[in-house]
Amino acid sequence: MKICVILFLSILTLLTSCNGQTTKQKVNTGNIVKGDTVTELGNSIMVVYQDKKNVYWFGSWETGVYKYDGKEVVNYTTKHGLLNNRIDEIKEDKLGNIYFVSANAISSISKFNGNNFTTITAVPGENWKLESTDMWFKYSYENTGKVYRYDGITLFELKFPNPPNLSNPFDIYSIYKDSKGNIWFGTNPVGVCRYDGKSFKWITEEDVTEFRNEGANGVRSIVEDKNGDFWFNTEFRYSVYDSTTLNSNRFYTRHKSIGGLDGKNGSNLNEYLSCAIDDQNNLWFVTYLDGVWKYDGLNITHYAVQDNLKDISLFSIYKDNNGDLWLGTHNNGAFKFNGQTFERFKTQQN
C-alpha cells in the first residue's frame, strides 16, 4: 500500500509545475472524434504541415483544419472540439500529438492525440527557459508582446522584455529554432529577438521594423541558410556571431544581398511573407500578390501563381518530408510545386 501511495504522489508531482500550478486541460472524454469527411479542402488554407506519419494537415482561417492521409480528407472544426476555426500554426511533439494555435483564442491552444482534442490553458508567469524539448507557440495579434512555451506538462504564457530604446506595443509573428538551438522571434513592429536561454538580443534595423515607410508588416518569416546566415523576410541577409567580433556592440552584420527580388530598386518586392529552403539549398520567397521567387545564390527565378489564369494572394510556403513545396493562400486552397509550376492541390477524390 505504501508503494502505491508513493507512486501516486510521484505522478502527481510530475503533473505540477514548479510554482505549484498546473495547466488546465479540457478533454473531450466522449467517443473518438471522427470529423467530417469532405471531398476537397476549404479555400482559406493558410498553413500546411506534414506529420511524422506523413499525414498532411491544412490549417484554414475560416473552416478549421483538414487532415489528408492520401485517401480521404477529414475536416475538424469547433463542433469536434477544436478550439477555434481559425488556424495560424500547426506543430507536432515527439509523441506525435498535433497542436493547433489560433490568434483568435487567447491563452489557450488545441492538442489532438489522434482520438480527441484537448484545450490547454496557459499559466501566466516568468518561466523563461530554453530546454531542447520545449515547444514554442505564437500567442495572438493584440500587441501583447507574449509567447507560449510548452514543456510537455505546462503551457507558460510569457511576456517579452521591451527591446532597448523601444517601448512600442508589439506581437510575435514568427518563431524559429536555429542550428545551435537558439530561439528567434520575429515581431511586429520592433524587429527580431534571439533568446539563448540566458539573455535576449535584439535586431532593430529599419528593414525589420518600418518597411518602405508605410508602416510595419512584421517579421513573418525567419530562415537560416546553408552558410548560417539569417533571412528576416527582407532584402537583407544577416551574419550572426556568438561573441562580439566586431568593433561595436552589435552581434551581427547586415548585408544587402538580393535587393528587390525582381532586380529593381524601389519595387514592392523588397520584402516577402514567407521563405523556405529546398533540398538543393535554394531559397524560395513568397510574396503577397507577385508569386514565388527562387534564389540559388546567383540567379533569381520567378514563378507566377495563378488560379483560372488570375494571380492570387499568397501567405506561406512549406517544405514537406519528401522535399516537396506547398503554398498556403488566402482564398484559393493549397498549391503544390510540380517541378515546373505551382498548381492547385486536388485530392484523389477530385
C-alpha positions as CSV (number, residue, x, y, z in Angstrom):
1,M,0.0,0.0,0.0
2,K,2.8,2.4,0.8
3,I,4.4,1.8,-2.5
4,C,1.1,2.6,-4.3
5,V,0.8,5.9,-2.4
6,I,4.4,6.9,-3.2
7,L,3.9,6.1,-6.9
8,F,0.7,8.2,-6.9
9,L,2.4,11.2,-5.3
10,S,5.3,10.9,-7.8
11,I,3.0,11.1,-10.7
12,L,1.1,14.0,-9.1
13,T,4.4,15.8,-8.7
14,L,5.2,15.4,-12.4
15,L,1.9,16.9,-13.3
16,T,2.6,20.0,-11.2
17,S,4.7,23.0,-12.3
18,C,7.5,24.4,-10.2
19,N,5.1,27.1,-8.9
20,G,2.6,24.6,-7.8
21,Q,0.3,25.4,-10.8
22,T,-0.9,23.0,-13.4
23,T,-2.0,23.7,-16.9
24,K,-5.7,23.2,-17.3
25,Q,-6.6,20.7,-19.9
26,K,-10.2,20.3,-21.1
27,V,-10.5,16.9,-22.7
28,N,-13.3,15.5,-24.8
29,T,-13.9,12.3,-23.0
30,G,-16.6,11.0,-25.3
31,N,-16.2,8.8,-28.3
32,I,-13.4,9.1,-30.7
33,V,-13.7,12.3,-32.8
34,K,-14.0,11.3,-36.4
35,G,-14.6,14.7,-38.0
36,D,-16.5,15.3,-41.2
37,T,-15.3,13.5,-44.4
38,V,-15.3,16.0,-47.3
39,T,-14.3,15.9,-50.9
40,E,-12.0,18.9,-51.0
41,L,-10.1,21.4,-48.9
42,G,-11.5,24.8,-48.0
43,N,-10.4,28.0,-49.7
44,S,-8.6,29.9,-47.0
45,I,-5.7,27.3,-46.5
46,M,-3.1,29.5,-44.8
47,V,-0.7,26.9,-43.4
48,V,0.4,23.4,-44.4
49,Y,2.1,20.8,-42.2
50,Q,3.1,17.1,-42.7
51,D,3.4,15.0,-39.5
52,K,5.8,12.1,-38.8
53,K,3.3,9.6,-40.2
54,N,3.3,11.6,-43.5
55,V,-0.2,12.8,-42.9
56,Y,-1.0,16.3,-44.1
57,W,-2.7,18.9,-42.0
58,F,-4.1,22.1,-43.7
59,G,-5.0,25.0,-41.4
60,S,-7.7,27.3,-42.6
61,W,-8.6,30.8,-41.4
62,E,-12.3,30.0,-41.7
63,T,-13.2,26.3,-41.6
64,G,-10.9,24.7,-39.1
65,V,-8.3,22.1,-40.0
66,Y,-8.2,19.4,-42.7
67,K,-6.4,16.1,-42.4
68,Y,-5.4,14.2,-45.5
69,D,-3.8,10.7,-45.3
70,G,-3.6,10.2,-49.1
71,K,-7.0,8.6,-49.3
72,E,-9.6,10.8,-47.7
73,V,-10.0,14.4,-46.3
74,V,-11.4,14.9,-42.8
75,N,-12.4,18.3,-41.6
76,Y,-12.3,19.2,-37.9
77,T,-14.0,22.3,-36.5
78,T,-15.1,23.6,-33.2
79,K,-18.0,21.2,-33.2
80,H,-15.5,18.4,-32.9
81,G,-13.5,20.0,-30.0
82,L,-11.1,22.3,-32.0
83,L,-10.6,25.5,-30.0
84,N,-11.2,27.9,-32.9
85,N,-11.9,27.6,-36.6
86,R,-9.0,29.9,-37.5
87,I,-5.7,28.1,-37.5
88,D,-2.4,30.1,-37.5
89,E,0.1,27.5,-36.5
90,I,0.5,23.7,-36.6
91,K,3.2,21.8,-34.7
92,E,3.9,18.2,-33.5
93,D,5.6,16.9,-30.4
94,K,7.9,13.8,-30.2
95,L,5.0,11.6,-29.2
96,G,3.0,12.5,-32.3
97,N,0.5,14.8,-30.7
98,I,-0.6,17.7,-33.0
99,Y,-1.0,21.2,-31.7
100,F,-3.2,24.0,-33.3
101,V,-2.8,27.6,-32.4
102,S,-5.3,30.3,-33.3
103,A,-4.8,34.1,-33.0
104,N,-8.5,34.3,-32.0
105,A,-8.0,32.0,-29.0
106,I,-6.4,33.9,-26.1
107,S,-4.3,31.9,-23.5
108,S,-5.2,28.5,-24.9
109,I,-4.2,26.1,-27.7
110,S,-5.7,22.8,-29.0
111,K,-3.9,19.5,-28.8
112,F,-5.0,16.4,-30.8
113,N,-3.8,13.0,-29.8
114,G,-5.3,11.1,-32.7
115,N,-8.6,10.5,-31.0
116,N,-9.7,13.6,-29.2
117,F,-9.0,17.3,-28.9
118,T,-7.7,18.8,-25.6
119,T,-7.9,22.5,-24.8
120,I,-4.7,23.5,-23.0
121,T,-5.0,26.7,-21.0
122,A,-1.8,28.7,-20.3
123,V,-0.3,29.7,-16.9
124,P,1.0,33.3,-16.7
125,G,4.4,33.7,-15.3
126,E,8.1,34.5,-15.9
127,N,9.2,30.9,-16.6
128,W,11.8,31.8,-19.3
129,K,13.9,28.8,-20.0
130,L,15.3,27.0,-23.1
131,E,15.2,23.3,-23.0
132,S,15.8,21.1,-26.0
133,T,12.3,19.5,-25.6
134,D,10.4,22.8,-25.3
135,M,7.8,23.8,-27.8
136,W,7.2,27.4,-28.6
137,F,4.0,28.9,-30.0
138,K,2.7,32.3,-31.1
139,Y,0.2,34.0,-28.8
140,S,-2.1,36.4,-30.5
141,Y,-2.2,39.6,-32.6
142,E,-3.3,42.1,-30.0
143,N,0.0,43.8,-29.2
144,T,0.5,41.7,-26.1
145,G,4.2,41.1,-26.5
146,K,3.6,37.5,-25.4
147,V,4.6,34.0,-26.4
148,Y,3.9,30.4,-25.3
149,R,6.5,27.9,-24.0
150,Y,5.3,24.3,-23.5
151,D,7.4,21.9,-21.6
152,G,5.1,18.9,-22.2
153,I,3.2,19.5,-18.9
154,T,2.6,23.2,-18.6
155,L,1.8,25.8,-21.2
156,F,3.6,29.0,-20.0
157,E,2.4,32.4,-21.1
158,L,5.5,34.6,-21.2
159,K,5.8,38.3,-21.5
160,F,8.8,39.7,-23.5
161,P,11.0,42.4,-22.2
162,N,11.0,45.6,-24.3
163,P,13.8,46.0,-26.8
164,P,16.5,48.6,-26.0
165,N,15.3,52.1,-26.6
166,L,11.9,51.0,-27.8
167,S,8.6,50.9,-26.0
168,N,6.2,50.2,-28.8
169,P,3.5,47.6,-28.2
170,F,4.2,44.5,-30.3
171,D,3.3,41.0,-31.2
172,I,5.2,37.8,-32.1
173,Y,4.7,36.9,-35.8
174,S,7.2,34.1,-36.2
175,I,9.3,31.6,-34.2
176,Y,12.4,29.8,-35.4
177,K,14.9,27.4,-33.8
178,D,18.4,27.8,-35.4
179,S,21.1,25.2,-35.9
180,K,22.6,26.0,-32.5
181,G,19.4,25.6,-30.5
182,N,18.7,29.3,-30.1
183,I,15.1,30.6,-30.5
184,W,14.4,33.5,-32.7
185,F,11.3,35.6,-32.5
186,G,10.1,37.9,-35.3
187,T,7.9,40.7,-34.1
188,N,5.6,43.4,-35.4
189,P,6.9,46.1,-35.4
190,V,10.0,46.1,-33.1
191,G,12.4,43.8,-35.0
192,V,13.9,40.4,-34.3
193,C,14.9,38.9,-30.9
194,R,17.3,36.0,-30.2
195,Y,16.9,34.1,-27.0
196,D,19.7,31.7,-25.9
197,G,18.3,30.6,-22.6
198,K,20.1,33.3,-20.7
199,S,19.7,36.6,-22.4
200,F,17.7,38.4,-25.2
201,K,19.5,40.1,-28.1
202,W,17.6,42.3,-30.5
203,I,18.0,43.4,-34.1
204,T,16.1,46.6,-34.7
205,E,17.3,47.7,-38.1
206,E,14.9,49.6,-40.2
207,D,14.2,46.7,-42.6
208,V,12.8,44.6,-39.8
209,T,10.8,47.4,-38.2
210,E,9.4,50.0,-40.6
211,F,9.0,48.7,-44.2
212,R,9.0,51.1,-47.1
213,N,8.0,53.9,-44.7
214,E,4.4,52.6,-45.0
215,G,4.1,51.1,-41.6
216,A,5.3,47.7,-40.3
217,N,4.4,44.4,-42.0
218,G,6.1,42.4,-39.3
219,V,8.8,39.7,-39.4
220,R,6.7,36.8,-40.6
221,S,9.5,34.6,-41.7
222,I,12.9,33.6,-40.3
223,V,15.2,31.2,-42.1
224,E,18.8,30.2,-41.6
225,D,20.6,29.3,-44.8
226,K,23.4,26.7,-45.5
227,N,26.0,29.3,-44.6
228,G,24.5,30.0,-41.2
229,D,23.2,33.4,-42.3
230,F,19.7,34.6,-41.5
231,W,16.9,36.0,-43.6
232,F,14.1,38.0,-42.0
233,N,11.7,38.5,-44.9
234,T,13.5,41.5,-46.3
235,E,16.2,42.0,-49.0
236,F,19.0,41.9,-46.4
237,R,21.0,38.9,-45.2
238,Y,22.3,38.8,-41.6
239,S,25.6,37.2,-40.4
240,V,25.3,36.5,-36.7
241,Y,28.1,35.9,-34.2
242,D,28.2,34.1,-30.9
243,S,30.7,36.6,-29.4
244,T,31.5,40.2,-30.2
245,T,34.0,40.1,-33.0
246,L,33.1,43.5,-34.4
247,N,34.2,46.9,-33.2
248,S,30.7,47.7,-32.0
249,N,28.0,46.4,-29.6
250,R,26.2,44.6,-32.4
251,F,26.3,40.8,-32.6
252,Y,25.6,40.7,-36.3
253,T,26.5,42.3,-39.7
254,R,23.9,43.2,-42.3
255,H,24.4,42.6,-46.0
256,K,22.2,43.9,-48.8
257,S,22.1,40.6,-50.6
258,I,19.3,40.1,-53.2
259,G,18.0,43.6,-53.4
260,G,14.5,43.7,-54.8
261,L,13.5,40.2,-55.9
262,D,12.9,41.4,-59.4
263,G,16.2,43.3,-59.5
264,K,14.5,46.7,-59.4
265,N,15.2,49.3,-56.8
266,G,12.2,50.7,-55.0
267,S,9.8,48.0,-56.2
268,N,7.2,46.3,-54.0
269,L,9.3,43.2,-53.9
270,N,11.8,44.3,-51.3
271,E,10.0,42.2,-48.7
272,Y,8.2,38.9,-48.7
273,L,5.8,36.9,-46.4
274,S,7.4,33.5,-46.1
275,C,10.6,31.7,-47.1
276,A,11.7,28.0,-47.3
277,I,14.9,26.2,-48.3
278,D,14.6,23.2,-50.6
279,D,16.8,20.1,-50.6
280,Q,19.2,21.8,-53.1
281,N,19.7,24.8,-50.7
282,N,17.7,27.1,-52.9
283,L,15.8,29.9,-51.2
284,W,12.1,30.2,-52.1
285,F,10.4,33.5,-51.3
286,V,6.6,34.0,-51.2
287,T,5.1,37.4,-52.0
288,Y,1.6,38.5,-51.4
289,L,0.5,39.2,-55.0
290,D,3.5,38.5,-57.2
291,G,4.0,34.8,-56.9
292,V,7.1,33.0,-55.8
293,W,10.8,33.7,-56.4
294,K,13.7,31.2,-56.2
295,Y,17.2,32.3,-55.4
296,D,20.1,29.8,-55.9
297,G,22.8,32.2,-54.6
298,L,23.4,33.7,-58.0
299,N,20.2,33.8,-60.1
300,I,16.6,34.7,-59.3
301,T,13.7,32.9,-61.0
302,H,10.1,34.0,-60.8
303,Y,7.1,31.6,-60.7
304,A,3.7,33.1,-61.2
305,V,0.9,31.5,-59.1
306,Q,-2.5,31.6,-60.7
307,D,-5.9,30.1,-60.4
308,N,-8.2,30.4,-63.5
309,L,-5.5,32.5,-65.2
310,K,-5.6,35.1,-62.4
311,D,-2.8,36.0,-59.9
312,I,-3.8,35.0,-56.4
313,S,-2.8,36.3,-52.9
314,L,-0.3,34.0,-51.1
315,F,0.5,33.6,-47.4
316,S,3.1,30.9,-46.7
317,I,5.4,28.3,-48.1
318,Y,6.3,24.9,-46.6
319,K,8.6,22.0,-47.4
320,D,7.3,18.6,-46.6
321,N,9.0,15.4,-45.6
322,N,9.6,14.5,-49.2
323,G,11.1,17.9,-50.1
324,D,8.0,19.0,-52.0
325,L,7.0,22.6,-51.7
326,W,3.5,23.8,-50.7
327,L,1.8,27.2,-50.7
328,G,-0.9,28.5,-48.3
329,T,-3.2,31.0,-49.9
330,H,-5.9,33.4,-48.7
331,N,-8.7,32.3,-50.9
332,N,-7.6,29.6,-53.3
333,G,-6.8,26.5,-51.2
334,A,-3.4,24.9,-51.2
335,F,-0.9,24.8,-54.0
336,K,1.9,22.3,-54.7
337,F,5.1,22.6,-56.9
338,N,5.2,20.0,-59.7
339,G,8.8,20.8,-60.6
340,Q,7.9,23.5,-63.1
341,T,5.0,25.4,-61.7
342,F,2.7,25.7,-58.7
343,E,-0.7,24.2,-59.2
344,R,-3.8,23.9,-57.0
345,F,-3.8,20.8,-55.0
346,K,-6.6,18.3,-55.6
347,T,-7.1,15.1,-53.6
348,Q,-7.6,11.7,-55.2
349,Q,-11.3,12.2,-54.6
350,N,-11.5,15.1,-57.1
